[in-house]
């Protein structure tokens, strides 16, 4: 069992804002990470959540203010109205799963490349060429975008069902081996502190 099960969505702005801080935290504590891309809409539907576009206007307006604030705080470029959002996240998720099976690259870097392509680079993450570029940037074979699609689809469903069953209701969501749950990039410091306690 991994020290941290990481449930994320390849088009989530909050997953983008997490950057590679999870990987830095894990390295500091000698912790392992199990990356689990999920269908975020299905997670919302399965846990009583609401897609951003269907939320009350006051919640939508808060999101429009908070995301740029958090990005500025973290020093990350951010476009609150990306040219290609929402898009189908399944192809990028399948490619991520194929890369995970193949190994040899930087999975944390791949998560960040994919989310950055949407929220900073105005690229269409459902486009095969964009997915290939993300794979290559993270040190993976770009051809993985075309491999293992059936297994990727099956794993994607399993990840999503697991997320719901284990209490995840958004992304990014981190669950430790002792079942402590941390929701959102703004809880990474709490995760860091918790890992420090259980590793001592």
Secondary structure, DSSP 8 states (H G I E B T S, - for coil): --SEEEEE-TT-HHHHHHTTHHHHHHHHHT--EEEEE--HHHHHHHHT---GGGS-HHHHHHHHHHHHHHHHHHT----TT-SS-S---HHHHHHHHHHHHH-SS-HHHHHHHHHHHHHTT---TTSHHHHHHHHHHTTS-GGGGGS-HHHHHHHHHHHHHHHHHTT--SSSEEEETT--EEESGGGHHHHHHHHHHHT-
